[in-house]
Amino acid sequence: MNDTILQGLLKQNTIRFAAVTGRELVAEAQRIHGLSRTATAALGRELLMVAMMASQLKNDTDSVSAILSGGGPGGNLVCVGRKGPYVKGCAGDPGYELPPKENGKLDVGGYVGKSGKLTVVRDLSLKEPYVGMCHLVSGEVAEDFAEYFTASEQQPSLVYLGVRLEPLSGQVLGAGGLLVQPLPDCPAENVDYVMAQAEAIPHLTRRLSEGEGLKDIVLDLFPEGDVSFTEELSPTYRCDCSRERMERALMSLGRDELHTIIEEDGQAELSCHFCNSRYAFTKAELESLLQEGAGA
């Protein structure tokens, strides 16, 4: 099943939703970063959420970034989404593993930590980006994003995020998410209807891993929801790093720092945190950047 984001409306267009299936997206992040099972679940959930948020971007220059800083052993988890939607992400300690919780589930909250904050940066090609944040609720990611929408954006939201793995190999069997938000003037009974379906929503990822289609699951979750689908997109893990960006990063160090690198190291190698691509610069290339910076 191809990765898909479905956007739509419920209950006479009074509630909007986005649903995602992202097994390949999460598996690609796992492959690039060598993620442990717990890290795969944690970063995978955040990638699914950012993919749904990025699906609402209108311009090619827009972006949305989410930083989970929970104080846990996994370090900061950073995800960035662009129109497409294209997403990328990284974890501070991608290989760190924790034993499962007593109920057998992966300890995502223990990996992320619970004492920090979630920061969201929306750059909508305006003069200044919008920055919002909230304190973490549990470190389990979905609850934390639900708190963010309510506390920072005054948008009560139902959020579900799940990643299902093969217990021994860690292979990604399924990944899915759901974001449901009432629109202004949504009747209270319509919100109650959505909340009444909440018990069935956590089965979304299992059903996806067993081969059910995302559209069929949504229709089944909201059988009397007057469901209308408005857009279908394909989320992809894609990094937008380039040699030109790395050159700008080197020049941003300043003339003195760049001169020191040339004199002491005679070369430089930069690595992208999101895709692990490496960019090597010779002494001659660094000197050329130094001259270019001086000219600028």
C-alpha positions as a LaTeX table, in Angstrom:
\begin{tabular}{lrrr}
\hline
Residue & $x$ (\AA) & $y$ (\AA) & $z$ (\AA) \\
\hline
Met1 & 0.00 & 0.00 & 0.00 \\
Asn2 & 1.41 & 3.38 & $-1.03$ \\
Asp3 & 1.79 & 6.09 & 1.61 \\
Thr4 & $-1.23$ & 8.39 & 1.47 \\
Ile5 & $-2.71$ & 11.41 & 3.21 \\
Leu6 & $-6.45$ & 11.91 & 2.91 \\
Gln7 & $-7.98$ & 15.26 & 3.81 \\
Gly8 & $-11.68$ & 15.69 & 4.24 \\
Leu9 & $-14.70$ & 16.99 & 6.14 \\
Leu10 & $-17.22$ & 15.44 & 8.54 \\
Lys11 & $-20.73$ & 16.20 & 9.75 \\
Gln12 & $-22.02$ & 18.67 & 7.17 \\
Asn13 & $-18.55$ & 20.22 & 6.71 \\
Thr14 & $-18.25$ & 21.29 & 10.36 \\
Ile15 & $-15.19$ & 19.17 & 11.18 \\
Arg16 & $-12.01$ & 18.73 & 9.17 \\
Phe17 & $-9.72$ & 15.74 & 9.28 \\
Ala18 & $-6.47$ & 14.41 & 7.88 \\
Ala19 & $-5.61$ & 10.71 & 7.88 \\
Val20 & $-2.26$ & 9.23 & 6.93 \\
Thr21 & $-0.74$ & 5.86 & 6.21 \\
Gly22 & 3.05 & 6.14 & 6.18 \\
Arg23 & 4.77 & 2.77 & 6.45 \\
Glu24 & 7.34 & 3.54 & 3.73 \\
Leu25 & 7.96 & 7.01 & 5.15 \\
Val26 & 8.80 & 5.63 & 8.59 \\
Ala27 & 10.80 & 2.72 & 7.17 \\
Glu28 & 12.96 & 5.16 & 5.18 \\
Ala29 & 13.72 & 7.17 & 8.31 \\
Gln30 & 14.58 & 3.93 & 10.10 \\
Arg31 & 16.95 & 2.93 & 7.27 \\
Ile32 & 18.71 & 6.29 & 7.03 \\
His33 & 19.29 & 6.74 & 10.75 \\
Gly34 & 19.62 & 3.14 & 11.94 \\
Leu35 & 16.78 & 3.74 & 14.39 \\
Ser36 & 16.19 & 1.41 & 17.30 \\
Arg37 & 12.68 & 0.00 & 17.69 \\
Thr38 & 11.72 & 2.62 & 20.27 \\
Ala39 & 13.31 & 5.43 & 18.26 \\
Thr40 & 11.44 & 4.25 & 15.14 \\
Ala41 & 8.13 & 4.48 & 16.99 \\
Ala42 & 8.95 & 7.90 & 18.47 \\
Leu43 & 10.36 & 9.62 & 15.40 \\
Gly44 & 7.87 & 7.81 & 13.18 \\
Arg45 & 4.93 & 9.26 & 15.10 \\
Glu46 & 6.36 & 12.76 & 14.83 \\
Leu47 & 6.99 & 12.34 & 11.09 \\
Leu48 & 3.37 & 11.25 & 10.57 \\
Met49 & 2.10 & 14.30 & 12.44 \\
Val50 & 4.34 & 16.74 & 10.58 \\
Ala51 & 3.34 & 15.14 & 7.28 \\
Met52 & $-0.33$ & 15.85 & 8.04 \\
Met53 & 0.50 & 19.42 & 9.07 \\
Ala54 & 2.63 & 19.92 & 5.94 \\
Ser55 & $-0.25$ & 18.71 & 3.77 \\
Gln56 & $-1.99$ & 22.01 & 4.57 \\
Leu57 & 0.87 & 24.21 & 3.29 \\
Lys58 & 0.06 & 26.32 & 0.24 \\
Asn59 & 3.40 & 27.65 & $-1.07$ \\
Asp60 & 6.62 & 25.92 & $-2.11$ \\
Thr61 & 8.57 & 28.13 & 0.30 \\
Asp62 & 6.35 & 27.30 & 3.30 \\
Ser63 & 7.51 & 24.89 & 5.98 \\
Val64 & 6.50 & 23.53 & 9.37 \\
Ser65 & 9.00 & 22.28 & 11.95 \\
Ala66 & 8.40 & 20.42 & 15.20 \\
Ile67 & 10.97 & 19.94 & 17.96 \\
Leu68 & 10.31 & 17.50 & 20.80 \\
Ser69 & 12.64 & 18.35 & 23.69 \\
Gly70 & 11.55 & 16.04 & 26.46 \\
Gly71 & 14.80 & 15.52 & 28.31 \\
Gly72 & 14.78 & 11.78 & 27.61 \\
Pro73 & 17.70 & 9.59 & 26.47 \\
Gly74 & 16.65 & 9.93 & 22.83 \\
Gly75 & 17.64 & 13.60 & 22.82 \\
Asn76 & 15.77 & 16.17 & 20.75 \\
Leu77 & 13.53 & 14.87 & 17.97 \\
Val78 & 13.29 & 17.30 & 15.05 \\
Cys79 & 11.02 & 17.00 & 12.02 \\
Val80 & 10.51 & 19.41 & 9.13 \\
Gly81 & 7.74 & 19.35 & 6.55 \\
Arg82 & 7.34 & 21.18 & 3.25 \\
Lys83 & 4.64 & 21.34 & 0.60 \\
Gly84 & 4.36 & 18.01 & $-1.16$ \\
Pro85 & 4.19 & 16.91 & 1.54 \\
Tyr86 & 7.90 & 16.18 & 1.94 \\
Val87 & 9.17 & 15.46 & 5.43 \\
Lys88 & 12.51 & 14.76 & 7.10 \\
Gly89 & 13.52 & 14.12 & 10.69 \\
Cys90 & 16.29 & 13.16 & 13.06 \\
Ala91 & 16.75 & 12.05 & 16.66 \\
Gly92 & 19.53 & 12.98 & 19.04 \\
Asp93 & 20.37 & 9.33 & 19.82 \\
Pro94 & 18.76 & 7.23 & 17.08 \\
Gly95 & 20.18 & 3.90 & 18.28 \\
Tyr96 & 19.13 & 4.12 & 21.93 \\
Glu97 & 16.84 & 1.29 & 22.96 \\
Leu98 & 14.58 & 0.83 & 25.96 \\
Pro99 & 12.86 & $-2.34$ & 27.17 \\
Pro100 & 9.12 & $-2.54$ & 26.47 \\
Lys101 & 6.66 & $-1.35$ & 29.08 \\
Glu102 & 4.75 & $-3.81$ & 31.26 \\
Asn103 & 1.90 & $-3.89$ & 28.76 \\
Gly104 & 4.34 & $-4.93$ & 26.02 \\
Lys105 & 4.24 & $-1.61$ & 24.15 \\
Leu106 & 7.34 & 0.36 & 23.21 \\
Asp107 & 8.35 & 2.96 & 25.79 \\
Val108 & 8.11 & 6.03 & 23.58 \\
Gly109 & 7.46 & 8.31 & 26.54 \\
Gly110 & 10.59 & 7.04 & 28.26 \\
Tyr111 & 12.64 & 7.60 & 25.11 \\
Val112 & 11.34 & 11.14 & 24.46 \\
Gly113 & 11.07 & 12.20 & 28.10 \\
Lys114 & 8.23 & 14.06 & 29.79 \\
Ser115 & 9.78 & 17.12 & 31.39 \\
Gly116 & 10.35 & 19.34 & 28.39 \\
Lys117 & 8.37 & 21.05 & 25.66 \\
Leu118 & 7.09 & 20.75 & 22.11 \\
Thr119 & 7.94 & 23.67 & 19.84 \\
Val120 & 6.29 & 24.19 & 16.46 \\
Val121 & 7.56 & 26.71 & 13.91 \\
Arg122 & 5.31 & 27.58 & 10.99 \\
Asp123 & 7.10 & 29.53 & 8.27 \\
Leu124 & 4.36 & 30.66 & 5.89 \\
Ser125 & 6.56 & 32.92 & 3.74 \\
Leu126 & 5.62 & 35.99 & 5.78 \\
Lys127 & 7.98 & 38.46 & 7.45 \\
Glu128 & 8.26 & 36.37 & 10.60 \\
Pro129 & 7.49 & 32.69 & 11.28 \\
Tyr130 & 4.89 & 31.74 & 13.87 \\
Val131 & 6.44 & 29.98 & 16.87 \\
Gly132 & 4.25 & 28.13 & 19.36 \\
Met133 & 5.05 & 25.77 & 22.20 \\
Cys134 & 3.58 & 23.75 & 25.03 \\
His135 & 4.79 & 21.59 & 27.88 \\
Leu136 & 4.83 & 17.87 & 27.17 \\
Val137 & 1.98 & 15.81 & 28.57 \\
Ser138 & 3.43 & 12.31 & 28.31 \\
Gly139 & 6.20 & 12.17 & 25.70 \\
Glu140 & 4.03 & 9.74 & 23.73 \\
Val141 & 3.83 & 12.33 & 20.90 \\
Ala142 & 0.14 & 12.17 & 20.00 \\
Glu143 & $-1.03$ & 13.49 & 23.38 \\
Asp144 & 1.64 & 16.17 & 23.22 \\
Phe145 & 0.51 & 17.42 & 19.81 \\
Ala146 & $-3.11$ & 17.41 & 21.00 \\
Glu147 & $-2.02$ & 19.61 & 23.91 \\
Tyr148 & $-0.09$ & 21.87 & 21.53 \\
Phe149 & $-3.08$ & 22.47 & 19.26 \\
Thr150 & $-5.32$ & 23.23 & 22.23 \\
Ala151 & $-2.92$ & 25.34 & 24.30 \\
Ser152 & $-0.93$ & 27.18 & 21.63 \\
Glu153 & $-3.29$ & 27.41 & 18.66 \\
Gln154 & $-6.60$ & 27.37 & 20.57 \\
Gln155 & $-7.71$ & 24.51 & 18.33 \\
Pro156 & $-9.09$ & 21.51 & 20.27 \\
Ser157 & $-7.98$ & 18.42 & 18.36 \\
Leu158 & $-8.22$ & 14.66 & 18.41 \\
Val159 & $-4.81$ & 13.22 & 17.52 \\
Tyr160 & $-3.87$ & 9.60 & 16.96 \\
Leu161 & $-0.39$ & 8.43 & 15.85 \\
Gly162 & 0.82 & 4.86 & 15.68 \\
Val163 & 3.76 & 2.82 & 14.38 \\
Arg164 & 3.57 & $-0.98$ & 14.43 \\
Leu165 & 6.79 & $-3.00$ & 14.30 \\
Glu166 & 7.70 & $-6.66$ & 14.00 \\
Pro167 & 8.87 & $-7.45$ & 17.57 \\
Leu168 & 12.12 & $-9.25$ & 16.73 \\
Ser169 & 13.39 & $-7.66$ & 13.51 \\
Gly170 & 11.95 & $-4.18$ & 14.12 \\
Gln171 & 10.55 & $-4.10$ & 10.57 \\
Val172 & 7.87 & $-1.45$ & 10.09 \\
Leu173 & 4.59 & $-3.29$ & 9.56 \\
Gly174 & 2.31 & $-0.28$ & 9.57 \\
Ala175 & 2.18 & 3.42 & 10.41 \\
Gly176 & $-0.85$ & 5.64 & 10.57 \\
Gly177 & $-2.27$ & 8.80 & 12.02 \\
Leu178 & $-5.44$ & 10.82 & 12.31 \\
Leu179 & $-5.99$ & 14.51 & 13.05 \\
Val180 & $-9.59$ & 15.69 & 13.64 \\
Gln181 & $-10.41$ & 19.34 & 14.34 \\
Pro182 & $-13.79$ & 21.08 & 14.69 \\
Leu183 & $-14.22$ & 24.19 & 12.58 \\
Pro184 & $-15.59$ & 27.46 & 13.99 \\
Asp185 & $-19.27$ & 27.24 & 15.03 \\
Cys186 & $-19.19$ & 23.43 & 14.97 \\
Pro187 & $-22.21$ & 22.18 & 16.98 \\
Ala188 & $-21.37$ & 20.46 & 20.27 \\
Glu189 & $-23.25$ & 17.31 & 19.24 \\
Asn190 & $-20.93$ & 16.91 & 16.24 \\
Val191 & $-17.88$ & 17.06 & 18.52 \\
Asp192 & $-19.55$ & 14.49 & 20.79 \\
Tyr193 & $-20.07$ & 12.21 & 17.80 \\
Val194 & $-16.36$ & 12.28 & 16.94 \\
Met195 & $-15.33$ & 11.65 & 20.55 \\
Ala196 & $-17.67$ & 8.66 & 20.66 \\
Gln197 & $-15.57$ & 7.03 & 17.92 \\
Ala198 & $-12.31$ & 7.53 & 19.83 \\
Glu199 & $-12.26$ & 3.98 & 21.20 \\
Ala200 & $-12.01$ & 2.48 & 17.71 \\
Ile201 & $-9.34$ & 4.88 & 16.40 \\
Pro202 & $-6.31$ & 3.19 & 18.11 \\
His203 & $-6.89$ & 0.14 & 15.89 \\
Leu204 & $-6.05$ & 2.22 & 12.80 \\
Thr205 & $-2.39$ & 1.15 & 12.54 \\
Arg206 & $-3.15$ & $-2.53$ & 13.10 \\
Arg207 & $-5.82$ & $-2.44$ & 10.41 \\
Leu208 & $-3.45$ & $-0.73$ & 7.98 \\
Ser209 & $-0.76$ & $-3.35$ & 8.66 \\
Glu210 & $-3.30$ & $-6.07$ & 7.90 \\
Gly211 & $-3.93$ & $-4.61$ & 4.45 \\
Glu212 & $-7.09$ & $-2.52$ & 4.86 \\
Gly213 & $-7.29$ & 0.66 & 2.80 \\
Leu214 & $-7.09$ & 4.02 & 4.52 \\
Lys215 & $-10.26$ & 5.35 & 2.89 \\
Asp216 & $-12.23$ & 2.27 & 3.90 \\
Ile217 & $-11.03$ & 2.58 & 7.50 \\
Val218 & $-12.02$ & 6.25 & 7.70 \\
Leu219 & $-15.49$ & 5.47 & 6.36 \\
Asp220 & $-15.78$ & 2.68 & 8.90 \\
Leu221 & $-14.59$ & 4.87 & 11.79 \\
Phe222 & $-17.20$ & 7.55 & 11.00 \\
Pro223 & $-20.15$ & 5.55 & 9.61 \\
Glu224 & $-22.65$ & 8.36 & 10.22 \\
Gly225 & $-20.20$ & 11.20 & 9.82 \\
Asp226 & $-21.26$ & 12.45 & 6.41 \\
Val227 & $-17.66$ & 11.96 & 5.22 \\
Ser228 & $-16.38$ & 13.84 & 2.18 \\
Phe229 & $-12.80$ & 13.52 & 0.91 \\
Thr230 & $-11.31$ & 16.74 & $-0.44$ \\
Glu231 & $-7.69$ & 15.89 & $-1.30$ \\
Glu232 & $-5.34$ & 12.92 & $-1.58$ \\
Leu233 & $-1.56$ & 13.35 & $-1.30$ \\
Ser234 & 1.51 & 11.13 & $-1.13$ \\
Pro235 & 3.88 & 11.91 & 1.78 \\
Thr236 & 7.56 & 11.26 & 1.08 \\
Tyr237 & 10.73 & 11.31 & 3.16 \\
Arg238 & 12.89 & 13.78 & 1.25 \\
Cys239 & 15.79 & 15.95 & 2.40 \\
Asp240 & 16.44 & 19.26 & 0.66 \\
Cys241 & 20.10 & 19.61 & 1.66 \\
Ser242 & 22.59 & 20.53 & $-1.08$ \\
Arg243 & 26.21 & 21.49 & $-1.57$ \\
Glu244 & 25.13 & 25.10 & $-2.04$ \\
Arg245 & 23.44 & 25.12 & 1.36 \\
Met246 & 26.54 & 23.68 & 2.97 \\
Glu247 & 28.62 & 26.40 & 1.31 \\
Arg248 & 26.33 & 29.03 & 2.80 \\
Ala249 & 26.65 & 27.34 & 6.19 \\
Leu250 & 30.44 & 27.53 & 5.99 \\
Met251 & 30.35 & 31.18 & 4.95 \\
Ser252 & 27.99 & 31.95 & 7.83 \\
Leu253 & 30.75 & 30.94 & 10.25 \\
Gly254 & 32.47 & 34.23 & 9.48 \\
Arg255 & 35.79 & 35.14 & 7.94 \\
Asp256 & 37.91 & 34.46 & 11.05 \\
Glu257 & 36.46 & 31.00 & 11.76 \\
Leu258 & 36.72 & 29.96 & 8.11 \\
His259 & 40.32 & 31.17 & 8.00 \\
Thr260 & 41.11 & 29.10 & 11.10 \\
Ile261 & 39.66 & 25.97 & 9.49 \\
Ile262 & 41.82 & 26.53 & 6.42 \\
Glu263 & 44.99 & 27.07 & 8.45 \\
Glu264 & 44.49 & 24.29 & 11.01 \\
Asp265 & 42.62 & 21.58 & 9.08 \\
Gly266 & 43.15 & 22.39 & 5.42 \\
Gln267 & 39.76 & 20.87 & 4.60 \\
Ala268 & 36.22 & 20.49 & 5.92 \\
Glu269 & 33.49 & 17.86 & 5.86 \\
Leu270 & 29.88 & 18.66 & 6.71 \\
Ser271 & 27.17 & 16.08 & 7.34 \\
Cys272 & 23.42 & 16.55 & 7.07 \\
His273 & 21.56 & 15.50 & 10.22 \\
Phe274 & 18.44 & 14.56 & 8.26 \\
Cys275 & 19.83 & 12.27 & 5.55 \\
Asn276 & 23.48 & 11.67 & 6.59 \\
Ser277 & 24.79 & 12.98 & 3.26 \\
Arg278 & 28.39 & 14.18 & 3.55 \\
Tyr279 & 29.91 & 17.14 & 1.73 \\
Ala280 & 33.71 & 17.44 & 1.56 \\
Phe281 & 35.50 & 20.73 & 0.84 \\
Thr282 & 39.16 & 20.96 & $-0.15$ \\
Lys283 & 41.50 & 23.73 & 0.98 \\
Ala284 & 41.20 & 25.40 & $-2.41$ \\
Glu285 & 37.40 & 25.35 & $-2.21$ \\
Leu286 & 37.47 & 26.81 & 1.30 \\
Glu287 & 39.82 & 29.58 & 0.16 \\
Ser288 & 37.44 & 30.34 & $-2.68$ \\
Leu289 & 34.55 & 30.60 & $-0.20$ \\
Leu290 & 36.68 & 32.88 & 1.96 \\
Gln291 & 37.32 & 35.19 & $-0.97$ \\
Glu292 & 33.67 & 35.11 & $-1.97$ \\
Gly293 & 32.64 & 35.99 & 1.58 \\
Ala294 & 35.10 & 38.86 & 1.66 \\
Gly295 & 33.68 & 40.17 & $-1.58$ \\
Ala296 & 30.16 & 39.92 & $-0.24$ \\
\hline
\end{tabular}
